């Protein structure tokens, strides 16, 4: 999917349509200290692992892409619901 780098859209902070700059949201670095990891560690590796014994499914054919829209007038950024796309490209 091709998307322009700059286009006019609604700014929730200015409350009217302004020119926005588009940037793809990059995945944040994980610490590994999530609740599910702690829960797995508590269970140990002895006996039935319950919900962790299920075989996980494969990856989906497309990934959801999050895009950040930054207003050129106020400088604030907002997100919208992510959408699925096989390829994502920002064009001039």
Secondary structure, 3 states (H helix, E strand, C coil): CEEECEEEEEECCCCEEEEEEEEECCCCCCCCCCHHHHHHHHHCCCCCCHHHHCCCCCCCCCEEECEEEEECCCCCEEECCCEEECCCEEEC
